[in-house]
Amino acid sequence: MTALPAQTPSADGAPPHDPRPDDEAAALPEEEQERTEEARAAQRELVAHTPGFILNQAASIGGSLVGGAQHGVSGGVARDVFMGRTEIHHHGPAAPAVHTSGEIPGALLDELAAVFVDGPAFAAALERLREERVLVLAGAHATGRHTAALMLLHRLGVPAVYSLSAETSPAELAGRLTSPGGHVLRDLPLSRNRPLRETHLYAARDQLRKVDGYLVVTVENSPFLLGATPSEWVPPDPAAVLRAHLTGRRDADAEDLLALSPVRDFLARGAHRPAETAAFAKLLAAHDGSDDATARLVDFGQAAVEQQCREWLSDPDTSLRDKAFLISLAVFDRAPYVLAAELADRLFVHFQRLQHPEQPPEIPVFGLSADTRLDRARAVGEIRDEDTEWGPVPQFTAYFRKEGTPGVLLTEVWTGHPSARPALVAWLRELARDGRPVVRTRAAAAAALLARADLPSAVALLINGWAVSKSFGPRVTAANALTLAQLLEAPVVLRLLTQWCTDGHWARRWTAIRALGLLAPLRPDLASPALSALAARARTGSSGKAEADNLVESTALLLSVGQRRGEMLAELVRLLHHDTAPVRALALAAFVRACDNAEEGALVGWYAESGMYEADAARDLATLWRTALGDRAHTRAALDALHTWVRVAARRADAAQALELLLPALVVTADDHKRLRHELHTLRAPDGGPRPPVADRLLDVLTRTTETAPRSH
């Protein structure tokens, strides 16, 4: 056994004193303590190490948005391209769009039809589709609306059903409907700058009549359906879904199966998502009457998970060390097993100090094998590649068999066993100081789960302490915790962040500013409120250098929100024209910072792929470029960002073409022309080599605009 010195909890139940406080540099002034970390790197770290069950609750997560961007249209220039004050019509050959559509296999449709249940809204939607040929089907997340869309087309008896790319914009919709039969566009992303209008549906309907086709567009309930009246999708009753899955497989004893106690309990637990009900139905169809088969039905579902977690924590026969391992595994679910095991023993020490303050804590050097510990925890392990800064590394990764276990277990500890809070809080504070990013991020994720269960306590005992620290690490942990708490729909988090943006304590302001920047790319619908809060802070004009840099970085992150980039550009232009000097400076600095990024999914890539084809977005981007280049406080940074775009153009033909079309819109005065010519002429490759050929092409573009460039006054 390894003995550690005892620590005594305070009389008020607060965590015992830790000789390594959160605020490791409390004696240092802000200017000496402050460290700068690029916000994009912090965002990548947060996404990389946050448990999947948290990120999956954010509507925007998935696809290219995880990387901070959503890619748009690619291919040749075949549409009008708008560049600020200059409208250029480039009529080039249209390259075929990539992944425009694909036929859904008929066997898959037949398989779905065999178990599909209409639901209360299906008949009305089918009749409307038959008459109007185009239907917008709106409903909540994970309610089966895509399957319903496929079945609507299947019931019409169309010869084939085609799946359209989600990258199809509303304006392009009619042009994609070239084949007879059915078409489905799944989860069309909409925004203020990209609404689905009634005119888009009229054009689609006319085209569908020509080709004898039908179209169903599925969307989440959205305010950006302008004049388009959707059909509301309501999922079918879970009992009907169970019956449908038993039909043809267990006709003879279907009623007996449905009468089983675990089945009645499942149906009594309220509404289930169709996919969850289908999974339970598959288990039920395989039921052979054995005790093991019945046990599998009993174990299915959230109620079983909740009951299991309560039993684990309240069972007097489960050792304190085993309980510490369960809690640690909940925090490090789907992370390397060694982390859960190592840090479980640290939690065990805190539990021992809390329960037996008179005895020195002891940790067994050797104990049960990993397989035995995982089996007791109803968990499994497998070898998986874990990403590191040096590349993928094989690791033995552990996770609970039931996906919802981590959240349920941590919530039960926090709300059902408040006497354990002092030890849990001390342990999470310790994790927040760990040198490993995955450990710090998991501490933030755990705090977010606790905040969803009891926000006032989580803020008071954990998040606020991190947020007011003069040390950089704890503040980042607080920002991550609040970001993830909002993703989990914890109450009033957005209001808290907005208030903290103008709080009297500089560290709370820093924390809130960073959290808003991290949150918006994960929740695009919050990009506008985030920008409003950041601008409100800038409007006071009293930020120090570190806070001002944080404001710029967080605001720049708002331009990584793929679905809202056009909207964010428009908001920045509005701030240029109708706000104070500090807010104008923030808008320009954030725009330039976002432009000075050559990573995949950056603003330059989005602009080349889709932004240049959107009239409003192209105009606003040109306005921001022109203003930044002409503002003496931002000219140098803007020119450096332009170098980045040119270097991207050197390796991407679409970026080169976009820059050629953008450049004339940036030449308003003779000084503009002179400045840009000098920068392109003196540009060198990153390794100091000769000027890239694309710079010569851009110089030629400038030369051709010389005769029309206005003279400076």
C-alpha positions in Angstrom: 0.0 0.0 0.0 1.1 3.6 -0.7 0.2 6.0 2.1 -0.6 9.6 1.5 -0.9 12.4 4.0 -4.4 13.0 5.3 -6.4 16.1 4.7 -9.5 17.2 6.7 -12.6 18.6 5.0 -13.8 21.9 6.3 -16.7 22.2 8.6 -19.0 23.6 6.0 -18.5 20.5 3.8 -16.2 22.3 1.2 -13.5 20.3 -0.5 -10.4 19.8 1.6 -7.6 22.2 1.0 -5.4 21.3 -2.0 -1.8 22.5 -1.9 -2.0 23.0 -5.6 -4.7 25.6 -6.0 -6.5 26.4 -9.2 -5.0 29.8 -9.2 -1.4 28.8 -9.4 -0.1 32.3 -10.2 -2.5 34.5 -8.2 0.4 36.8 -7.2 1.2 37.7 -10.7 -0.4 40.7 -12.5 -2.5 39.9 -15.5 0.0 41.2 -18.1 2.7 38.8 -16.8 0.4 35.8 -16.3 -1.5 36.0 -19.6 -0.7 33.5 -22.3 -2.1 33.5 -25.8 -3.4 30.4 -27.4 -4.9 30.4 -30.8 -8.6 30.0 -30.5 -8.8 27.6 -33.5 -6.4 25.2 -31.8 -8.5 25.4 -28.6 -11.6 24.6 -30.7 -10.0 21.6 -32.3 -8.8 20.3 -28.9 -12.3 20.7 -27.5 -13.9 18.8 -30.4 -11.2 16.1 -30.4 -11.5 15.2 -26.7 -15.2 15.8 -25.8 -17.3 12.7 -25.3 -19.3 11.9 -28.4 -22.6 11.7 -26.6 -22.3 15.5 -25.8 -21.2 16.6 -29.3 -23.9 14.5 -30.9 -26.6 16.6 -29.1 -25.4 19.7 -31.1 -27.4 20.0 -34.2 -24.5 21.3 -36.3 -22.0 18.6 -35.3 -21.3 16.1 -38.0 -19.8 16.3 -41.5 -17.6 19.2 -42.3 -18.9 21.3 -39.4 -16.8 19.4 -36.9 -13.7 20.9 -38.6 -15.2 24.3 -38.3 -16.6 24.8 -41.8 -19.2 23.6 -44.1 -18.1 23.3 -47.7 -20.4 24.5 -50.5 -20.6 24.2 -54.2 -17.5 23.2 -56.2 -16.8 22.9 -59.9 -16.5 25.3 -62.7 -17.9 28.8 -62.7 -21.3 28.5 -64.3 -23.3 31.2 -62.5 -23.2 35.0 -62.0 -20.4 35.9 -59.6 -20.8 39.1 -57.5 -17.8 41.0 -56.2 -18.8 44.0 -54.1 -19.3 47.0 -56.4 -18.2 45.1 -59.4 -20.6 42.6 -61.0 -18.7 40.2 -63.3 -20.5 37.8 -65.5 -18.2 34.9 -66.3 -19.8 32.5 -68.7 -17.5 29.5 -68.5 -18.3 25.9 -69.1 -20.2 24.4 -66.3 -18.5 21.5 -64.7 -20.8 18.8 -63.3 -21.6 19.1 -59.6 -20.1 16.5 -57.5 -22.5 14.0 -55.8 -25.5 15.8 -57.2 -27.8 12.8 -56.7 -27.9 9.0 -56.5 -30.6 6.4 -56.8 -31.7 4.7 -53.6 -31.7 0.9 -54.0 -35.2 -0.4 -54.4 -34.4 -3.3 -52.0 -33.8 -0.8 -49.2 -37.1 0.9 -49.9 -38.9 -2.4 -49.8 -37.2 -3.3 -46.6 -38.3 0.0 -45.0 -41.8 -0.4 -46.4 -42.2 -3.7 -44.7 -41.9 -2.3 -41.2 -42.9 1.4 -41.8 -45.9 2.8 -39.7 -47.7 5.7 -41.3 -48.2 7.9 -38.3 -51.0 10.5 -37.9 -49.6 13.0 -40.4 -48.7 10.6 -43.2 -52.0 10.4 -45.1 -52.4 14.2 -45.4 -48.8 14.6 -46.5 -49.2 11.9 -49.1 -52.3 13.6 -50.6 -50.6 16.9 -50.6 -47.5 15.5 -52.4 -49.6 13.8 -55.0 -51.4 17.1 -55.8 -48.5 19.6 -55.5 -45.5 17.3 -56.5 -43.2 19.1 -54.0 -43.5 18.8 -50.2 -41.5 20.2 -47.3 -41.6 17.8 -44.4 -40.7 19.5 -41.1 -40.2 17.9 -37.8 -38.0 17.5 -34.7 -34.6 15.9 -34.7 -34.5 12.0 -34.9 -38.3 11.6 -35.4 -38.0 9.5 -38.6 -38.9 12.2 -41.0 -36.3 11.1 -43.6 -37.7 7.5 -43.6 -41.2 9.1 -43.9 -40.0 11.1 -46.9 -38.8 7.9 -48.6 -42.0 6.1 -47.9 -44.1 9.0 -49.2 -42.4 8.6 -52.6 -42.5 4.8 -52.4 -46.3 4.9 -51.8 -46.7 7.0 -55.0 -45.3 4.1 -57.0 -42.5 6.1 -58.6 -40.1 4.1 -60.8 -37.0 5.3 -58.8 -36.1 7.5 -55.8 -33.1 9.7 -56.0 -31.3 11.3 -53.0 -30.1 14.8 -53.7 -27.0 16.2 -52.1 -27.5 18.3 -49.0 -25.1 20.9 -50.6 -27.9 21.8 -53.0 -29.0 25.3 -52.3 -32.6 26.4 -52.5 -31.9 28.4 -55.7 -30.3 25.4 -57.4 -33.2 23.0 -56.5 -35.1 23.1 -59.7 -32.0 22.6 -61.8 -31.2 19.3 -60.0 -34.6 17.7 -60.8 -33.8 16.2 -64.2 -35.0 12.7 -63.9 -38.5 11.2 -63.7 -39.5 9.6 -60.4 -39.0 10.7 -56.8 -36.4 12.9 -55.3 -35.6 13.5 -51.6 -33.4 16.2 -50.2 -32.5 15.3 -46.6 -32.1 18.0 -43.9 -31.7 21.1 -46.2 -29.6 23.6 -44.1 -31.4 27.0 -44.0 -30.3 30.3 -42.6 -31.3 34.0 -42.8 -29.1 34.4 -45.9 -30.2 31.0 -47.3 -34.0 30.7 -46.8 -36.3 28.4 -48.7 -38.8 30.6 -50.4 -42.1 29.9 -52.0 -40.6 30.9 -55.4 -38.0 28.1 -55.1 -40.9 25.6 -54.7 -42.8 27.0 -57.6 -39.8 26.6 -59.8 -39.2 23.0 -58.6 -42.9 22.2 -59.2 -42.8 23.5 -62.8 -39.7 21.3 -63.4 -41.2 18.3 -61.8 -44.3 18.5 -64.0 -42.0 18.5 -67.1 -40.1 15.3 -66.0 -43.1 13.7 -64.2 -41.3 13.8 -60.9 -41.9 14.4 -57.2 -39.8 15.9 -54.5 -39.8 15.8 -50.6 -37.5 18.2 -48.7 -37.0 17.4 -45.0 -36.0 20.2 -42.6 -36.0 20.7 -38.9 -38.6 23.2 -37.7 -37.1 26.5 -39.0 -38.0 30.2 -39.2 -36.4 30.4 -42.6 -39.3 28.9 -44.6 -40.4 32.1 -46.3 -43.9 31.6 -47.8 -43.3 27.8 -47.8 -45.9 26.0 -45.7 -44.4 22.7 -44.5 -46.2 19.5 -43.6 -45.6 18.8 -39.9 -44.2 15.3 -39.3 -45.3 13.5 -36.1 -43.6 10.1 -35.3 -45.8 7.0 -35.0 -46.8 5.5 -31.7 -44.0 3.2 -30.4 -46.5 0.3 -29.9 -47.4 0.4 -33.5 -43.8 0.3 -34.5 -43.2 -2.7 -32.3 -46.2 -4.5 -34.0 -44.9 -3.7 -37.4 -41.5 -5.2 -36.8 -43.1 -8.4 -35.4 -45.4 -8.8 -38.4 -44.2 -11.5 -40.7 -41.6 -12.7 -38.1 -43.7 -13.6 -35.0 -47.3 -13.4 -36.2 -48.4 -16.4 -34.2 -47.2 -15.1 -30.8 -47.0 -11.3 -31.4 -49.6 -10.5 -28.8 -47.9 -12.7 -26.2 -44.6 -10.9 -26.8 -46.3 -7.5 -26.5 -47.8 -8.6 -23.2 -44.4 -9.3 -21.7 -43.6 -7.3 -18.6 -40.3 -5.7 -20.0 -42.3 -4.7 -23.2 -45.0 -3.1 -21.1 -42.4 -1.3 -19.1 -40.6 -0.1 -22.2 -43.9 1.4 -23.7 -44.8 2.9 -20.3 -41.6 5.0 -20.2 -43.0 7.5 -22.6 -42.1 8.6 -26.1 -39.2 6.7 -27.8 -37.4 7.8 -30.9 -38.3 5.5 -33.9 -34.8 4.2 -34.1 -34.7 3.2 -30.4 -38.1 1.5 -30.8 -36.9 -0.4 -33.9 -33.8 -1.6 -32.0 -36.0 -2.8 -29.1 -38.3 -4.5 -31.6 -35.3 -6.4 -33.1 -34.4 -7.7 -29.7 -38.1 -8.6 -29.0 -38.4 -10.5 -32.3 -35.4 -12.6 -31.3 -36.9 -13.4 -27.9 -37.0 -17.2 -27.3 -38.6 -17.3 -23.9 -35.4 -18.0 -22.0 -34.4 -16.1 -18.9 -31.4 -14.7 -20.7 -33.6 -13.3 -23.5 -36.0 -11.7 -20.9 -33.0 -10.2 -19.1 -31.9 -8.6 -22.3 -35.3 -6.9 -22.7 -35.2 -5.8 -19.1 -31.7 -4.3 -19.6 -32.7 -2.3 -22.6 -33.4 1.4 -22.3 -32.8 4.4 -20.1 -34.7 3.2 -17.1 -32.5 0.2 -16.8 -29.4 2.4 -17.0 -30.8 4.7 -14.3 -31.6 1.8 -12.0 -28.2 0.2 -12.5 -26.4 3.5 -11.7 -28.5 3.9 -8.5 -27.7 0.3 -7.4 -23.9 0.7 -8.1 -23.7 3.9 -5.9 -25.9 2.8 -3.1 -24.8 -0.9 -2.8 -22.9 -1.2 0.5 -21.1 -4.3 -0.9 -19.5 -2.3 -3.7 -16.1 -1.1 -2.5 -15.2 2.6 -2.4 -12.5 1.9 -4.9 -14.9 0.2 -7.3 -17.2 3.2 -7.1 -14.3 5.6 -7.8 -13.5 3.5 -10.9 -17.1 3.6 -12.1 -17.2 7.4 -11.8 -13.8 7.8 -13.4 -14.8 5.6 -16.3 -17.9 7.8 -16.7 -15.7 10.8 -17.2 -13.3 8.9 -19.5 -15.8 6.8 -21.4 -14.3 5.9 -24.8 -10.9 7.2 -23.7 -7.8 5.1 -22.9 -8.4 2.7 -20.1 -5.2 3.6 -18.3 -6.6 7.2 -17.8 -9.8 5.9 -16.2 -7.8 3.5 -14.0 -5.0 5.9 -13.0 -7.4 8.8 -12.2 -9.9 6.5 -10.5 -7.2 5.9 -7.8 -6.8 9.7 -7.3 -10.6 9.9 -6.8 -10.4 7.0 -4.4 -7.9 8.9 -2.3 -10.3 11.9 -2.1 -13.2 9.5 -1.1 -11.0 8.0 1.6 -10.0 11.4 3.0 -13.7 12.4 3.1 -15.0 9.2 4.7 -12.1 8.4 7.0 -10.2 11.7 7.7 -8.4 10.2 10.6 -6.7 7.5 8.5 -4.0 8.0 5.8 -5.3 7.0 2.4 -4.0 3.8 1.0 -4.0 2.7 -2.7 -3.4 -1.0 -3.5 -0.4 -1.3 -5.8 -1.8 -4.3 -7.5 -5.4 -5.3 -7.9 -8.0 -6.8 -10.3 -7.2 -7.2 -14.0 -8.6 -4.7 -16.5 -11.0 -7.3 -17.9 -12.4 -8.1 -14.5 -12.9 -4.4 -13.6 -14.6 -3.7 -16.9 -16.8 -6.7 -16.6 -18.0 -5.6 -13.1 -18.7 -2.1 -14.6 -20.6 -3.6 -17.5 -18.1 -2.1 -19.8 -15.9 -3.4 -22.6 -12.5 -2.5 -24.0 -10.9 -2.6 -27.5 -7.7 -1.5 -29.2 -8.3 1.7 -31.1 -6.0 4.3 -32.6 -6.0 7.5 -30.6 -4.8 10.7 -32.3 -1.8 12.4 -30.8 0.3 15.3 -31.9 2.8 12.7 -33.3 0.1 10.7 -35.1 -2.2 7.8 -34.3 -1.2 5.6 -31.4 -2.9 2.2 -30.5 -4.6 2.4 -27.1 -6.8 0.0 -25.1 -10.0 2.1 -25.0 -12.8 1.3 -22.5 -16.5 2.3 -22.6 -19.8 1.3 -21.0 -22.0 -1.1 -23.0 -25.0 1.2 -22.5 -24.3 4.5 -24.2 -26.2 6.7 -21.8 -24.4 5.4 -18.7 -21.8 8.1 -18.2 -24.3 11.0 -18.0 -26.7 9.1 -15.8 -24.0 8.0 -13.4 -22.4 11.4 -13.0 -25.9 13.0 -12.5 -26.8 10.4 -9.9 -23.5 11.1 -8.0 -24.1 14.8 -8.1 -27.8 14.9 -7.2 -28.4 11.7 -5.4 -25.3 11.6 -3.2 -24.4 15.2 -2.2 -22.1 14.0 0.6 -19.7 12.9 -2.2 -19.5 16.4 -3.7 -16.5 17.6 -1.8 -14.4 14.7 -3.0 -15.7 14.9 -6.5 -15.1 18.7 -6.7 -11.5 18.4 -5.4 -10.9 15.6 -8.0 -12.3 17.6 -10.9 -10.2 20.6 -9.9 -7.2 18.4 -9.9 -8.0 17.1 -13.4 -8.4 20.6 -14.7 -4.7 21.2 -13.8 -3.5 18.1 -15.6 -1.0 18.5 -18.4 -2.9 16.2 -20.8 -5.5 18.0 -23.0 -7.8 15.0 -22.9 -7.9 15.0 -19.1 -8.6 18.8 -18.9 -11.3 18.5 -21.5 -13.0 15.6 -19.8 -13.0 17.5 -16.6 -14.8 20.3 -18.4 -17.3 17.8 -19.9 -18.0 16.4 -16.5 -18.6 19.8 -15.1 -21.0 20.5 -18.0 -23.0 17.4 -17.1 -23.1 18.5 -13.5 -24.3 21.9 -14.6 -27.1 20.4 -16.5 -28.2 18.6 -13.4 -27.7 21.5 -10.9 -26.3 24.6 -12.5 -26.0 26.9 -9.4 -24.0 24.3 -7.5 -21.7 23.5 -10.5 -21.0 27.2 -11.1 -20.4 27.9 -7.4 -18.2 24.9 -6.7 -16.4 24.4 -10.0 -16.9 26.7 -12.9 -16.7 30.1 -11.2 -13.5 29.1 -9.4 -11.9 28.2 -12.8 -13.3 31.3 -14.5 -11.8 33.9 -12.0 -8.4 32.3 -12.0 -5.4 34.4 -13.2 -4.0 31.2 -14.6 -4.7 30.5 -18.3 -5.6 26.7 -18.0 -8.4 26.9 -15.5 -10.1 29.7 -17.5 -10.0 27.6 -20.6 -11.5 24.7 -18.6 -14.3 27.0 -17.5 -14.9 28.2 -21.0 -15.0 24.6 -22.3 -17.4 23.6 -19.4 -19.9 26.4 -20.2 -19.7 25.7 -24.0 -20.5 22.0 -23.4 -23.2 22.9 -20.8 -25.0 24.9 -23.5 -24.7 22.0 -25.9 -26.4 19.9 -23.3 -29.2 22.5 -23.0 -28.3 23.4 -19.4 -30.6 26.2 -18.4 -29.6 29.9 -18.6 -26.0 29.3 -19.8 -26.3 31.7 -22.7 -27.7 34.4 -20.3 -24.8 33.8 -17.9 -22.2 34.1 -20.7 -23.8 37.3 -21.9 -23.7 38.8 -18.4 -20.1 37.7 -17.8 -19.0 39.4 -21.1 -19.5 42.7 -19.2 -18.7 41.5 -15.7 -16.6 43.6 -13.4 -14.0 40.8 -13.1 -11.6 40.7 -16.1 -11.1 36.9 -15.8 -14.9 36.2 -16.0 -15.0 38.4 -19.1 -12.1 36.5 -20.7 -13.8 33.2 -19.9 -17.2 34.2 -21.4 -15.6 35.7 -24.5 -13.7 32.5 -25.2 -16.7 30.4 -24.5 -18.9 32.3 -27.0 -16.2 31.9 -29.7 -16.1 28.1 -29.1 -19.8 27.8 -28.9 -21.0 29.4 -32.1 -19.3 27.0 -34.5 -20.9 24.1 -32.6 -24.3 25.8 -32.4 -24.7 27.9 -35.5 -28.1 29.2 -34.3 -26.3 31.0 -31.5 -23.8 32.9 -33.7 -25.8 36.1 -33.8 -26.4 36.3 -30.0 -22.7 35.5 -29.5 -21.7 38.4 -31.8 -24.0 40.7 -30.1 -22.5 39.9 -26.7 -18.9 40.3 -28.0 -19.8 43.6 -29.6 -21.4 44.8 -26.4 -18.1 44.1 -24.6 -16.0 45.9 -27.3 -18.4 48.9 -27.2 -17.2 49.8 -23.7 -13.7 50.5 -25.2 -11.9 49.5 -21.9 -10.4 46.1 -22.8 -6.7 45.4 -22.1 -4.5 43.9 -24.7 -5.0 40.3 -23.7 -8.8 40.7 -23.5 -8.9 42.6 -26.8 -6.9 39.7 -28.5 -9.4 37.3 -27.0 -12.3 39.3 -28.4 -10.8 39.3 -31.8 -10.0 35.5 -31.8 -13.5 34.6 -30.6 -15.2 36.9 -33.1 -13.1 35.4 -35.9 -14.3 32.0 -34.9 -17.8 33.1 -35.8 -16.7 33.2 -39.4 -16.0 29.5 -39.2 -19.7 28.7 -38.9 -20.4 27.2 -42.2 -24.1 27.6 -42.3 -23.9 31.2 -41.1 -20.9 32.7 -42.8 -22.9 34.9 -45.1 -25.0 36.1 -42.2 -21.9 36.8 -40.1 -20.3 38.8 -42.9 -23.4 40.9 -43.2 -23.4 41.5 -39.4 -19.7 42.6 -39.5 -20.5 45.0 -42.3 -23.4 46.4 -40.3 -21.1 46.9 -37.3 -18.7 48.9 -39.6 -21.5 51.3 -40.6 -23.6 51.7 -37.5 -21.4 51.2 -34.4 -18.6 52.8 -32.3 -14.9 52.9 -33.2 -14.0 50.0 -30.9 -16.7 47.8 -32.4 -15.6 48.8 -35.9 -12.0 47.9 -35.0 -13.2 44.5 -33.6 -15.1 43.7 -36.8 -12.1 44.5 -39.0 -9.6 42.7 -36.9 -11.7 39.6 -36.6 -12.3 39.5 -40.3 -8.6 39.8 -41.1 -7.8 37.1 -38.5 -10.3 34.8 -40.1 -8.9 35.5 -43.5 -5.3 34.7 -42.4 -6.0 31.0 -42.2 -5.0 28.5 -44.9 -6.4 25.4 -43.2 -9.0 23.2 -44.9 -12.5 24.7 -44.3 -11.1 28.2 -43.8 -12.8 31.4 -45.2 -10.8 31.3 -48.4 -11.9 27.8 -49.2 -15.6 28.5 -48.4 -15.4 31.7 -50.6 -13.9 29.8 -53.6 -16.4 26.9 -53.3 -19.7 28.7 -52.6 -19.4 32.2 -51.1 -18.4 33.9 -54.4 -21.7 32.7 -55.9 -23.9 34.2 -53.2 -24.5 37.9 -54.2 -24.9 39.3 -50.7 -22.0 37.3 -49.2 -19.7 38.2 -52.0 -20.6 41.9 -51.7 -20.1 41.9 -48.0 -16.8 40.1 -48.1 -15.5 42.6 -50.7 -16.6 45.5 -48.5 -14.7 44.1 -45.5 -11.6 43.4 -47.6 -11.7 46.9 -49.1 -12.2 48.6 -45.7 -9.5 46.6 -43.9 -6.9 47.3 -46.6 -7.8 51.0 -46.5 -7.7 51.3 -42.7 -4.2 52.3 -41.5 -4.6 50.3 -38.3 -5.4 47.1 -40.2 -3.7 47.5 -43.6 -0.5 45.5 -42.7 -2.5 42.6 -41.2 -4.9 42.6 -44.1 -2.0 42.5 -46.6 -0.5 39.5 -44.7 -3.9 37.8 -44.9 -4.0 38.5 -48.6 -0.7 36.8 -48.9 -2.3 33.7 -47.3 -5.1 33.8 -49.9 -2.6 34.0 -52.8 -0.6 31.1 -51.4 -3.8 29.0 -51.2 -4.6 30.1 -54.8 -1.2 28.8 -55.8 -2.3 25.2 -55.0 -6.1 25.5 -55.7 -7.5 26.5 -59.0 -10.9 27.5 -57.7 -9.2 29.8 -55.1 -7.1 31.3 -57.9 -10.2 32.0 -60.0 -12.1 33.5 -57.0 -9.2 35.8 -56.2 -8.9 37.0 -59.8 -12.6 37.9 -59.7 -12.3 39.5 -56.2 -9.3 41.6 -56.9 -11.0 44.3 -59.2 -13.5 44.9 -56.4 -10.7 45.9 -54.1 -9.3 48.6 -56.4 -11.3 51.8 -55.6 -8.5 54.4 -55.7 -5.2 54.7 -57.3 -3.6 54.1 -53.9 -5.4 50.8 -53.7 -4.0 49.8 -57.1 -0.5 50.9 -56.1 -0.6 49.0 -52.7 -1.8 45.8 -54.2 0.6 45.9 -57.1 3.5 46.4 -54.7 2.5 43.5 -52.5 2.0 41.1 -55.4 5.2 42.1 -57.0 7.3 41.6 -53.8 5.5 38.4 -52.7 7.7 35.4 -52.3 7.0 31.7 -51.6 7.0 30.7 -47.9 10.5 29.2 -48.2 11.8 32.4 -49.7 11.7 31.1 -53.3 10.5 33.0 -56.3 7.1 34.7 -56.6 4.4 32.0 -57.3 3.0 32.1 -60.9 -0.5 32.9 -59.6 0.8 36.3 -58.4 1.8 37.1 -62.0 -1.7 36.3 -63.1 -3.1 38.6 -60.4 -0.7 41.3 -61.5 -2.1 41.0 -65.0 -5.6 41.4 -63.6 -4.5 44.6 -61.8 -3.0 45.9 -65.0 -6.2 45.4 -66.9 -8.1 47.4 -64.3 -5.7 50.4 -64.4 -7.7 52.3 -67.0 -10.9 52.1 -64.9 -9.4 52.6 -61.5 -10.5 56.0 -60.1 -7.8 58.5 -59.1 -7.1 59.3 -55.5 -8.2 62.7 -54.4 
